[in-house]
């Protein structure tokens, strides 16, 4: 603590304090303020609000699902990107609906500016540029969900010494905590984009008994777009018809001219320069302590790990409409500046490139998220929540999803209401959080569609149908929005019922229609729904033989189409979810002593002690806990329940 802290007697009172104003912090602060709680959001710089220090886009494979879910629950990210995108594209359209994912290129400056405007005009919310250096806590005397934590948050203190007393704190420090940036041998002790790092809070967290770890991530160079030759690249255009992220955005209102991105490739000359200079990379020279993301490797990692590959994709993406800066997606690096210039200039179209900002790696403090419950509350500290990259994840979208849940639960805690959790069968956000708090994560976590067991149910197109009700019950979705959802559900159900009851026979007109579409002729009467189940037919194609169909919006038609075409698969996954729910409902008492559970293997015993699962379902997903261990635990709990009932 500095001397100024001791002299400053200023004390402020508020309900919720949010530390950090990145994508997690913005969602957390907006959620608590919208729930009527006085909220202060702290940032080392107001210029870093909703900053995009890495890729200038929102969404993408699986990440687009999370943005839709954030919106369905009452969050802001989807609305903000709808206002500030410069290109939009639906990915994986040639595949099934479970993996369709929306991705939008953002105007980076506009995205940050628009989110800042939203925060500045939100009732109950105050923005404060200050570094938080200490959390204030006391011995906990109150019961809390899942037992009695030993500590309870009562406030925080800034570097200038002001004390903020509050009911709950949400930590969303992103990559700023004890951050340092590395470009070759050059090391600067700053946060991303040269902004001030947060250097004091880590010590306070350690004093509270919170364990920290070092992770790292990286970003590529930014180029002066005027120095690039786009004729040597493949142009990548956006969709002709733009799909919004937010369910409340009118699609017609966002149809506009879009900018293009470009695709080029590295080559053997690029790779040779990298190989010759690996000893100057802080990653391979042992200078970097933190663990990097396996699924978003630097170009050095790609060349070493995939040595058989002759080339790697490089997407050239504009940073905005008011700048010439171009982002080189796929070529993040921490190599020295001279090596960066040499390697980038071997790439077609980049032969005369001028670097505006060097690529760099960034190291930062974060936590082992096994210290959290699925509510994102610290297990041993009542009133302390965490979201975003501070939890060991990566990505703007993952951060926003966690920030929203952390902000909601901090608010519910302050209001004396029950916290919420999303399970793996309800949302990608549920999968993300469950993976973080249950499994061992030794690198920055990235969401992927393959992580979701029930991904056919957790599509991006039905996020509102899955989660809008929860947002309404929490208080972030208005009565009008919820009524709209109920009408939407009714329209979908009525149309599916009508299609299943509307029969067609083998008339000449029907047979001619089927023949013209390469579909088998009818030998008996069938429903329109049966015909929709055929791969070559769909709802819109069948209009000529479905004369009495109502006029429906595209959003309704799409849901009807998916529900009918994939009915068998959906039913199968719903049955799997039923089994999953049974194990989730089998709760494990907070006060269980795993040393009393005979026949548990030593590894399982230790893992169960460390993670303290709240249910048999969660226990079964812990690495090192076998099905045999779960059976032992079930027998023990059953015997314990019988004893309790006798008493």
Secondary structure as a PSIPRED ss2 file (coil, helix, strand):
# PSIPRED VFORMAT (PSIPRED V4.0)

   1 X C   1.000  0.000  0.000
   2 X C   1.000  0.000  0.000
   3 X H   0.000  1.000  0.000
   4 X H   0.000  1.000  0.000
   5 X H   0.000  1.000  0.000
   6 X H   0.000  1.000  0.000
   7 X H   0.000  1.000  0.000
   8 X C   1.000  0.000  0.000
   9 X C   1.000  0.000  0.000
  10 X C   1.000  0.000  0.000
  11 X E   0.000  0.000  1.000
  12 X E   0.000  0.000  1.000
  13 X E   0.000  0.000  1.000
  14 X C   1.000  0.000  0.000
  15 X C   1.000  0.000  0.000
  16 X E   0.000  0.000  1.000
  17 X E   0.000  0.000  1.000
  18 X E   0.000  0.000  1.000
  19 X E   0.000  0.000  1.000
  20 X C   1.000  0.000  0.000
  21 X C   1.000  0.000  0.000
  22 X C   1.000  0.000  0.000
  23 X H   0.000  1.000  0.000
  24 X H   0.000  1.000  0.000
  25 X H   0.000  1.000  0.000
  26 X H   0.000  1.000  0.000
  27 X H   0.000  1.000  0.000
  28 X H   0.000  1.000  0.000
  29 X H   0.000  1.000  0.000
  30 X H   0.000  1.000  0.000
  31 X H   0.000  1.000  0.000
  32 X H   0.000  1.000  0.000
  33 X H   0.000  1.000  0.000
  34 X H   0.000  1.000  0.000
  35 X C   1.000  0.000  0.000
  36 X C   1.000  0.000  0.000
  37 X C   1.000  0.000  0.000
  38 X C   1.000  0.000  0.000
  39 X E   0.000  0.000  1.000
  40 X E   0.000  0.000  1.000
  41 X E   0.000  0.000  1.000
  42 X E   0.000  0.000  1.000
  43 X E   0.000  0.000  1.000
  44 X C   1.000  0.000  0.000
  45 X C   1.000  0.000  0.000
  46 X H   0.000  1.000  0.000
  47 X H   0.000  1.000  0.000
  48 X H   0.000  1.000  0.000
  49 X C   1.000  0.000  0.000
  50 X C   1.000  0.000  0.000
  51 X C   1.000  0.000  0.000
  52 X C   1.000  0.000  0.000
  53 X C   1.000  0.000  0.000
  54 X C   1.000  0.000  0.000
  55 X C   1.000  0.000  0.000
  56 X C   1.000  0.000  0.000
  57 X E   0.000  0.000  1.000
  58 X E   0.000  0.000  1.000
  59 X E   0.000  0.000  1.000
  60 X C   1.000  0.000  0.000
  61 X C   1.000  0.000  0.000
  62 X C   1.000  0.000  0.000
  63 X H   0.000  1.000  0.000
  64 X H   0.000  1.000  0.000
  65 X H   0.000  1.000  0.000
  66 X H   0.000  1.000  0.000
  67 X H   0.000  1.000  0.000
  68 X H   0.000  1.000  0.000
  69 X H   0.000  1.000  0.000
  70 X H   0.000  1.000  0.000
  71 X H   0.000  1.000  0.000
  72 X H   0.000  1.000  0.000
  73 X H   0.000  1.000  0.000
  74 X C   1.000  0.000  0.000
  75 X C   1.000  0.000  0.000
  76 X C   1.000  0.000  0.000
  77 X H   0.000  1.000  0.000
  78 X H   0.000  1.000  0.000
  79 X H   0.000  1.000  0.000
  80 X H   0.000  1.000  0.000
  81 X H   0.000  1.000  0.000
  82 X H   0.000  1.000  0.000
  83 X H   0.000  1.000  0.000
  84 X H   0.000  1.000  0.000
  85 X E   0.000  0.000  1.000
  86 X E   0.000  0.000  1.000
  87 X E   0.000  0.000  1.000
  88 X E   0.000  0.000  1.000
  89 X E   0.000  0.000  1.000
  90 X E   0.000  0.000  1.000
  91 X E   0.000  0.000  1.000
  92 X C   1.000  0.000  0.000
  93 X C   1.000  0.000  0.000
  94 X C   1.000  0.000  0.000
  95 X C   1.000  0.000  0.000
  96 X C   1.000  0.000  0.000
  97 X H   0.000  1.000  0.000
  98 X H   0.000  1.000  0.000
  99 X H   0.000  1.000  0.000
 100 X C   1.000  0.000  0.000
 101 X E   0.000  0.000  1.000
 102 X E   0.000  0.000  1.000
 103 X E   0.000  0.000  1.000
 104 X E   0.000  0.000  1.000
 105 X E   0.000  0.000  1.000
 106 X E   0.000  0.000  1.000
 107 X C   1.000  0.000  0.000
 108 X H   0.000  1.000  0.000
 109 X H   0.000  1.000  0.000
 110 X H   0.000  1.000  0.000
 111 X H   0.000  1.000  0.000
 112 X H   0.000  1.000  0.000
 113 X H   0.000  1.000  0.000
 114 X H   0.000  1.000  0.000
 115 X H   0.000  1.000  0.000
 116 X H   0.000  1.000  0.000
 117 X H   0.000  1.000  0.000
 118 X H   0.000  1.000  0.000
 119 X H   0.000  1.000  0.000
 120 X H   0.000  1.000  0.000
 121 X C   1.000  0.000  0.000
 122 X C   1.000  0.000  0.000
 123 X C   1.000  0.000  0.000
 124 X C   1.000  0.000  0.000
 125 X E   0.000  0.000  1.000
 126 X E   0.000  0.000  1.000
 127 X E   0.000  0.000  1.000
 128 X E   0.000  0.000  1.000
 129 X E   0.000  0.000  1.000
 130 X C   1.000  0.000  0.000
 131 X C   1.000  0.000  0.000
 132 X E   0.000  0.000  1.000
 133 X E   0.000  0.000  1.000
 134 X E   0.000  0.000  1.000
 135 X E   0.000  0.000  1.000
 136 X E   0.000  0.000  1.000
 137 X E   0.000  0.000  1.000
 138 X E   0.000  0.000  1.000
 139 X E   0.000  0.000  1.000
 140 X C   1.000  0.000  0.000
 141 X C   1.000  0.000  0.000
 142 X C   1.000  0.000  0.000
 143 X C   1.000  0.000  0.000
 144 X E   0.000  0.000  1.000
 145 X C   1.000  0.000  0.000
 146 X C   1.000  0.000  0.000
 147 X E   0.000  0.000  1.000
 148 X C   1.000  0.000  0.000
 149 X C   1.000  0.000  0.000
 150 X C   1.000  0.000  0.000
 151 X E   0.000  0.000  1.000
 152 X E   0.000  0.000  1.000
 153 X E   0.000  0.000  1.000
 154 X E   0.000  0.000  1.000
 155 X E   0.000  0.000  1.000
 156 X E   0.000  0.000  1.000
 157 X E   0.000  0.000  1.000
 158 X E   0.000  0.000  1.000
 159 X C   1.000  0.000  0.000
 160 X C   1.000  0.000  0.000
 161 X C   1.000  0.000  0.000
 162 X C   1.000  0.000  0.000
 163 X E   0.000  0.000  1.000
 164 X E   0.000  0.000  1.000
 165 X E   0.000  0.000  1.000
 166 X C   1.000  0.000  0.000
 167 X C   1.000  0.000  0.000
 168 X E   0.000  0.000  1.000
 169 X E   0.000  0.000  1.000
 170 X E   0.000  0.000  1.000
 171 X E   0.000  0.000  1.000
 172 X C   1.000  0.000  0.000
 173 X C   1.000  0.000  0.000
 174 X C   1.000  0.000  0.000
 175 X C   1.000  0.000  0.000
 176 X C   1.000  0.000  0.000
 177 X E   0.000  0.000  1.000
 178 X C   1.000  0.000  0.000
 179 X C   1.000  0.000  0.000
 180 X E   0.000  0.000  1.000
 181 X E   0.000  0.000  1.000
 182 X E   0.000  0.000  1.000
 183 X E   0.000  0.000  1.000
 184 X C   1.000  0.000  0.000
 185 X C   1.000  0.000  0.000
 186 X E   0.000  0.000  1.000
 187 X E   0.000  0.000  1.000
 188 X E   0.000  0.000  1.000
 189 X C   1.000  0.000  0.000
 190 X C   1.000  0.000  0.000
 191 X C   1.000  0.000  0.000
 192 X H   0.000  1.000  0.000
 193 X H   0.000  1.000  0.000
 194 X H   0.000  1.000  0.000
 195 X C   1.000  0.000  0.000
 196 X C   1.000  0.000  0.000
 197 X C   1.000  0.000  0.000
 198 X E   0.000  0.000  1.000
 199 X C   1.000  0.000  0.000
 200 X C   1.000  0.000  0.000
 201 X H   0.000  1.000  0.000
 202 X H   0.000  1.000  0.000
 203 X H   0.000  1.000  0.000
 204 X H   0.000  1.000  0.000
 205 X H   0.000  1.000  0.000
 206 X H   0.000  1.000  0.000
 207 X H   0.000  1.000  0.000
 208 X C   1.000  0.000  0.000
 209 X C   1.000  0.000  0.000
 210 X C   1.000  0.000  0.000
 211 X C   1.000  0.000  0.000
 212 X E   0.000  0.000  1.000
 213 X E   0.000  0.000  1.000
 214 X E   0.000  0.000  1.000
 215 X E   0.000  0.000  1.000
 216 X E   0.000  0.000  1.000
 217 X E   0.000  0.000  1.000
 218 X E   0.000  0.000  1.000
 219 X E   0.000  0.000  1.000
 220 X C   1.000  0.000  0.000
 221 X C   1.000  0.000  0.000
 222 X E   0.000  0.000  1.000
 223 X E   0.000  0.000  1.000
 224 X E   0.000  0.000  1.000
 225 X H   0.000  1.000  0.000
 226 X H   0.000  1.000  0.000
 227 X H   0.000  1.000  0.000
 228 X C   1.000  0.000  0.000
 229 X C   1.000  0.000  0.000
 230 X H   0.000  1.000  0.000
 231 X H   0.000  1.000  0.000
 232 X H   0.000  1.000  0.000
 233 X C   1.000  0.000  0.000
 234 X E   0.000  0.000  1.000
 235 X E   0.000  0.000  1.000
 236 X E   0.000  0.000  1.000
 237 X C   1.000  0.000  0.000
 238 X C   1.000  0.000  0.000
 239 X C   1.000  0.000  0.000
 240 X C   1.000  0.000  0.000
 241 X C   1.000  0.000  0.000
 242 X C   1.000  0.000  0.000
 243 X C   1.000  0.000  0.000
 244 X C   1.000  0.000  0.000
 245 X C   1.000  0.000  0.000
 246 X C   1.000  0.000  0.000
 247 X C   1.000  0.000  0.000
 248 X C   1.000  0.000  0.000
 249 X C   1.000  0.000  0.000
 250 X C   1.000  0.000  0.000
 251 X H   0.000  1.000  0.000
 252 X H   0.000  1.000  0.000
 253 X H   0.000  1.000  0.000
 254 X H   0.000  1.000  0.000
 255 X C   1.000  0.000  0.000
 256 X C   1.000  0.000  0.000
 257 X C   1.000  0.000  0.000
 258 X C   1.000  0.000  0.000
 259 X C   1.000  0.000  0.000
 260 X C   1.000  0.000  0.000
 261 X E   0.000  0.000  1.000
 262 X E   0.000  0.000  1.000
 263 X E   0.000  0.000  1.000
 264 X E   0.000  0.000  1.000
 265 X E   0.000  0.000  1.000
 266 X C   1.000  0.000  0.000
 267 X C   1.000  0.000  0.000
 268 X H   0.000  1.000  0.000
 269 X H   0.000  1.000  0.000
 270 X H   0.000  1.000  0.000
 271 X H   0.000  1.000  0.000
 272 X H   0.000  1.000  0.000
 273 X H   0.000  1.000  0.000
 274 X H   0.000  1.000  0.000
 275 X H   0.000  1.000  0.000
 276 X H   0.000  1.000  0.000
 277 X C   1.000  0.000  0.000
 278 X H   0.000  1.000  0.000
 279 X H   0.000  1.000  0.000
 280 X H   0.000  1.000  0.000
 281 X C   1.000  0.000  0.000
 282 X C   1.000  0.000  0.000
 283 X C   1.000  0.000  0.000
 284 X C   1.000  0.000  0.000
 285 X C   1.000  0.000  0.000
 286 X C   1.000  0.000  0.000
 287 X C   1.000  0.000  0.000
 288 X C   1.000  0.000  0.000
 289 X C   1.000  0.000  0.000
 290 X C   1.000  0.000  0.000
 291 X E   0.000  0.000  1.000
 292 X C   1.000  0.000  0.000
 293 X C   1.000  0.000  0.000
 294 X H   0.000  1.000  0.000
 295 X H   0.000  1.000  0.000
 296 X H   0.000  1.000  0.000
 297 X C   1.000  0.000  0.000
 298 X C   1.000  0.000  0.000
 299 X H   0.000  1.000  0.000
 300 X H   0.000  1.000  0.000
 301 X H   0.000  1.000  0.000
 302 X H   0.000  1.000  0.000
 303 X H   0.000  1.000  0.000
 304 X H   0.000  1.000  0.000
 305 X H   0.000  1.000  0.000
 306 X C   1.000  0.000  0.000
 307 X C   1.000  0.000  0.000
 308 X C   1.000  0.000  0.000
 309 X C   1.000  0.000  0.000
 310 X C   1.000  0.000  0.000
 311 X C   1.000  0.000  0.000
 312 X C   1.000  0.000  0.000
 313 X E   0.000  0.000  1.000
 314 X E   0.000  0.000  1.000
 315 X E   0.000  0.000  1.000
 316 X E   0.000  0.000  1.000
 317 X E   0.000  0.000  1.000
 318 X E   0.000  0.000  1.000
 319 X C   1.000  0.000  0.000
 320 X C   1.000  0.000  0.000
 321 X C   1.000  0.000  0.000
 322 X C   1.000  0.000  0.000
 323 X C   1.000  0.000  0.000
 324 X C   1.000  0.000  0.000
 325 X E   0.000  0.000  1.000
 326 X E   0.000  0.000  1.000
 327 X E   0.000  0.000  1.000
 328 X E   0.000  0.000  1.000
 329 X E   0.000  0.000  1.000
 330 X C   1.000  0.000  0.000
 331 X C   1.000  0.000  0.000
 332 X C   1.000  0.000  0.000
 333 X C   1.000  0.000  0.000
 334 X C   1.000  0.000  0.000
 335 X C   1.000  0.000  0.000
 336 X C   1.000  0.000  0.000
 337 X H   0.000  1.000  0.000
 338 X H   0.000  1.000  0.000
 339 X H   0.000  1.000  0.000
 340 X H   0.000  1.000  0.000
 341 X H   0.000  1.000  0.000
 342 X H   0.000  1.000  0.000
 343 X H   0.000  1.000  0.000
 344 X H   0.000  1.000  0.000
 345 X C   1.000  0.000  0.000
 346 X C   1.000  0.000  0.000
 347 X C   1.000  0.000  0.000
 348 X C   1.000  0.000  0.000
 349 X C   1.000  0.000  0.000
 350 X C   1.000  0.000  0.000
 351 X C   1.000  0.000  0.000
 352 X C   1.000  0.000  0.000
 353 X C   1.000  0.000  0.000
 354 X C   1.000  0.000  0.000
 355 X E   0.000  0.000  1.000
 356 X E   0.000  0.000  1.000
 357 X E   0.000  0.000  1.000
 358 X C   1.000  0.000  0.000
 359 X C   1.000  0.000  0.000
 360 X E   0.000  0.000  1.000
 361 X E   0.000  0.000  1.000
 362 X E   0.000  0.000  1.000
 363 X E   0.000  0.000  1.000
 364 X E   0.000  0.000  1.000
 365 X E   0.000  0.000  1.000
 366 X E   0.000  0.000  1.000
 367 X E   0.000  0.000  1.000
 368 X C   1.000  0.000  0.000
 369 X H   0.000  1.000  0.000
 370 X H   0.000  1.000  0.000
 371 X H   0.000  1.000  0.000
 372 X E   0.000  0.000  1.000
 373 X C   1.000  0.000  0.000
 374 X C   1.000  0.000  0.000
 375 X C   1.000  0.000  0.000
 376 X C   1.000  0.000  0.000
 377 X E   0.000  0.000  1.000
 378 X E   0.000  0.000  1.000
 379 X C   1.000  0.000  0.000
 380 X C   1.000  0.000  0.000
 381 X E   0.000  0.000  1.000
 382 X E   0.000  0.000  1.000
 383 X C   1.000  0.000  0.000
 384 X E   0.000  0.000  1.000
 385 X E   0.000  0.000  1.000
 386 X E   0.000  0.000  1.000
 387 X C   1.000  0.000  0.000
 388 X H   0.000  1.000  0.000
 389 X H   0.000  1.000  0.000
 390 X H   0.000  1.000  0.000
 391 X H   0.000  1.000  0.000
 392 X C   1.000  0.000  0.000
 393 X E   0.000  0.000  1.000
 394 X C   1.000  0.000  0.000
 395 X C   1.000  0.000  0.000
 396 X H   0.000  1.000  0.000
 397 X H   0.000  1.000  0.000
 398 X H   0.000  1.000  0.000
 399 X H   0.000  1.000  0.000
 400 X H   0.000  1.000  0.000
 401 X H   0.000  1.000  0.000
 402 X H   0.000  1.000  0.000
 403 X H   0.000  1.000  0.000
 404 X H   0.000  1.000  0.000
 405 X H   0.000  1.000  0.000
 406 X H   0.000  1.000  0.000
 407 X H   0.000  1.000  0.000
 408 X H   0.000  1.000  0.000
 409 X H   0.000  1.000  0.000
 410 X H   0.000  1.000  0.000
 411 X H   0.000  1.000  0.000
 412 X H   0.000  1.000  0.000
 413 X H   0.000  1.000  0.000
 414 X H   0.000  1.000  0.000
 415 X H   0.000  1.000  0.000
 416 X C   1.000  0.000  0.000
 417 X C   1.000  0.000  0.000
 418 X C   1.000  0.000  0.000
 419 X C   1.000  0.000  0.000
 420 X C   1.000  0.000  0.000
 421 X C   1.000  0.000  0.000
 422 X C   1.000  0.000  0.000
 423 X C   1.000  0.000  0.000
 424 X C   1.000  0.000  0.000
 425 X C   1.000  0.000  0.000
 426 X C   1.000  0.000  0.000
 427 X C   1.000  0.000  0.000
 428 X H   0.000  1.000  0.000
 429 X H   0.000  1.000  0.000
 430 X H   0.000  1.000  0.000
 431 X H   0.000  1.000  0.000
 432 X H   0.000  1.000  0.000
 433 X H   0.000  1.000  0.000
 434 X H   0.000  1.000  0.000
 435 X H   0.000  1.000  0.000
 436 X H   0.000  1.000  0.000
 437 X H   0.000  1.000  0.000
 438 X H   0.000  1.000  0.000
 439 X C   1.000  0.000  0.000
 440 X C   1.000  0.000  0.000
 441 X C   1.000  0.000  0.000
 442 X C   1.000  0.000  0.000
 443 X C   1.000  0.000  0.000
 444 X C   1.000  0.000  0.000
 445 X E   0.000  0.000  1.000
 446 X C   1.000  0.000  0.000
 447 X C   1.000  0.000  0.000
 448 X C   1.000  0.000  0.000
 449 X H   0.000  1.000  0.000
 450 X H   0.000  1.000  0.000
 451 X H   0.000  1.000  0.000
 452 X C   1.000  0.000  0.000
 453 X C   1.000  0.000  0.000
 454 X C   1.000  0.000  0.000
 455 X C   1.000  0.000  0.000
 456 X C   1.000  0.000  0.000
 457 X C   1.000  0.000  0.000
 458 X C   1.000  0.000  0.000
 459 X C   1.000  0.000  0.000
 460 X H   0.000  1.000  0.000
 461 X H   0.000  1.000  0.000
 462 X H   0.000  1.000  0.000
 463 X H   0.000  1.000  0.000
 464 X H   0.000  1.000  0.000
 465 X H   0.000  1.000  0.000
 466 X H   0.000  1.000  0.000
 467 X H   0.000  1.000  0.000
 468 X H   0.000  1.000  0.000
 469 X H   0.000  1.000  0.000
 470 X H   0.000  1.000  0.000
 471 X H   0.000  1.000  0.000
 472 X H   0.000  1.000  0.000
 473 X H   0.000  1.000  0.000
 474 X H   0.000  1.000  0.000
 475 X C   1.000  0.000  0.000
 476 X C   1.000  0.000  0.000
 477 X C   1.000  0.000  0.000
 478 X C   1.000  0.000  0.000
 479 X H   0.000  1.000  0.000
 480 X H   0.000  1.000  0.000
 481 X H   0.000  1.000  0.000
 482 X H   0.000  1.000  0.000
 483 X H   0.000  1.000  0.000
 484 X H   0.000  1.000  0.000
 485 X H   0.000  1.000  0.000
 486 X H   0.000  1.000  0.000
 487 X H   0.000  1.000  0.000
 488 X H   0.000  1.000  0.000
 489 X H   0.000  1.000  0.000
 490 X H   0.000  1.000  0.000
 491 X H   0.000  1.000  0.000
 492 X H   0.000  1.000  0.000
 493 X H   0.000  1.000  0.000
 494 X H   0.000  1.000  0.000
 495 X H   0.000  1.000  0.000
 496 X H   0.000  1.000  0.000
 497 X H   0.000  1.000  0.000
 498 X H   0.000  1.000  0.000
 499 X H   0.000  1.000  0.000
 500 X H   0.000  1.000  0.000
 501 X H   0.000  1.000  0.000
 502 X C   1.000  0.000  0.000
 503 X E   0.000  0.000  1.000
 504 X E   0.000  0.000  1.000
 505 X C   1.000  0.000  0.000
 506 X C   1.000  0.000  0.000
 507 X C   1.000  0.000  0.000
 508 X H   0.000  1.000  0.000
 509 X H   0.000  1.000  0.000
 510 X H   0.000  1.000  0.000
 511 X H   0.000  1.000  0.000
 512 X H   0.000  1.000  0.000
 513 X H   0.000  1.000  0.000
 514 X H   0.000  1.000  0.000
 515 X H   0.000  1.000  0.000
 516 X H   0.000  1.000  0.000
 517 X C   1.000  0.000  0.000
 518 X C   1.000  0.000  0.000
 519 X C   1.000  0.000  0.000
 520 X C   1.000  0.000  0.000
 521 X C   1.000  0.000  0.000
 522 X C   1.000  0.000  0.000
 523 X C   1.000  0.000  0.000
 524 X C   1.000  0.000  0.000
 525 X C   1.000  0.000  0.000
 526 X E   0.000  0.000  1.000
 527 X E   0.000  0.000  1.000
 528 X H   0.000  1.000  0.000
 529 X H   0.000  1.000  0.000
 530 X H   0.000  1.000  0.000
 531 X H   0.000  1.000  0.000
 532 X H   0.000  1.000  0.000
 533 X C   1.000  0.000  0.000
 534 X C   1.000  0.000  0.000
 535 X C   1.000  0.000  0.000
 536 X C   1.000  0.000  0.000
 537 X C   1.000  0.000  0.000
 538 X C   1.000  0.000  0.000
 539 X C   1.000  0.000  0.000
 540 X C   1.000  0.000  0.000
 541 X H   0.000  1.000  0.000
 542 X H   0.000  1.000  0.000
 543 X H   0.000  1.000  0.000
 544 X H   0.000  1.000  0.000
 545 X H   0.000  1.000  0.000
 546 X C   1.000  0.000  0.000
 547 X C   1.000  0.000  0.000
 548 X C   1.000  0.000  0.000
 549 X C   1.000  0.000  0.000
 550 X C   1.000  0.000  0.000
 551 X C   1.000  0.000  0.000
 552 X C   1.000  0.000  0.000
 553 X C   1.000  0.000  0.000
 554 X H   0.000  1.000  0.000
 555 X H   0.000  1.000  0.000
 556 X H   0.000  1.000  0.000
 557 X H   0.000  1.000  0.000
 558 X H   0.000  1.000  0.000
 559 X H   0.000  1.000  0.000
 560 X H   0.000  1.000  0.000
 561 X H   0.000  1.000  0.000
 562 X H   0.000  1.000  0.000
 563 X H   0.000  1.000  0.000
 564 X H   0.000  1.000  0.000
 565 X H   0.000  1.000  0.000
 566 X C   1.000  0.000  0.000
 567 X H   0.000  1.000  0.000
 568 X H   0.000  1.000  0.000
 569 X H   0.000  1.000  0.000
 570 X H   0.000  1.000  0.000
 571 X H   0.000  1.000  0.000
 572 X H   0.000  1.000  0.000
 573 X H   0.000  1.000  0.000
 574 X H   0.000  1.000  0.000
 575 X H   0.000  1.000  0.000
 576 X H   0.000  1.000  0.000
 577 X H   0.000  1.000  0.000
 578 X H   0.000  1.000  0.000
 579 X H   0.000  1.000  0.000
 580 X H   0.000  1.000  0.000
 581 X H   0.000  1.000  0.000
 582 X H   0.000  1.000  0.000
 583 X H   0.000  1.000  0.000
 584 X H   0.000  1.000  0.000
 585 X H   0.000  1.000  0.000
 586 X C   1.000  0.000  0.000
 587 X E   0.000  0.000  1.000
 588 X C   1.000  0.000  0.000
 589 X C   1.000  0.000  0.000
 590 X C   1.000  0.000  0.000
 591 X C   1.000  0.000  0.000
 592 X C   1.000  0.000  0.000
 593 X C   1.000  0.000  0.000
 594 X H   0.000  1.000  0.000
 595 X H   0.000  1.000  0.000
 596 X H   0.000  1.000  0.000
 597 X C   1.000  0.000  0.000
 598 X C   1.000  0.000  0.000
 599 X C   1.000  0.000  0.000
 600 X C   1.000  0.000  0.000
 601 X C   1.000  0.000  0.000
 602 X H   0.000  1.000  0.000
 603 X H   0.000  1.000  0.000
 604 X H   0.000  1.000  0.000
 605 X H   0.000  1.000  0.000
 606 X H   0.000  1.000  0.000
 607 X H   0.000  1.000  0.000
 608 X H   0.000  1.000  0.000
 609 X H   0.000  1.000  0.000
 610 X H   0.000  1.000  0.000
 611 X H   0.000  1.000  0.000
 612 X C   1.000  0.000  0.000
 613 X C   1.000  0.000  0.000
 614 X C   1.000  0.000  0.000
 615 X E   0.000  0.000  1.000
 616 X H   0.000  1.000  0.000
 617 X H   0.000  1.000  0.000
 618 X H   0.000  1.000  0.000
 619 X H   0.000  1.000  0.000
 620 X H   0.000  1.000  0.000
 621 X C   1.000  0.000  0.000
 622 X C   1.000  0.000  0.000
 623 X C   1.000  0.000  0.000
 624 X C   1.000  0.000  0.000
 625 X C   1.000  0.000  0.000
 626 X C   1.000  0.000  0.000
 627 X H   0.000  1.000  0.000
 628 X H   0.000  1.000  0.000
 629 X H   0.000  1.000  0.000
 630 X H   0.000  1.000  0.000
 631 X H   0.000  1.000  0.000
 632 X H   0.000  1.000  0.000
 633 X H   0.000  1.000  0.000
 634 X H   0.000  1.000  0.000
 635 X H   0.000  1.000  0.000
 636 X H   0.000  1.000  0.000
 637 X H   0.000  1.000  0.000
 638 X H   0.000  1.000  0.000
 639 X H   0.000  1.000  0.000
 640 X H   0.000  1.000  0.000
 641 X H   0.000  1.000  0.000
 642 X H   0.000  1.000  0.000
 643 X H   0.000  1.000  0.000
 644 X H   0.000  1.000  0.000
 645 X H   0.000  1.000  0.000
 646 X H   0.000  1.000  0.000
 647 X C   1.000  0.000  0.000
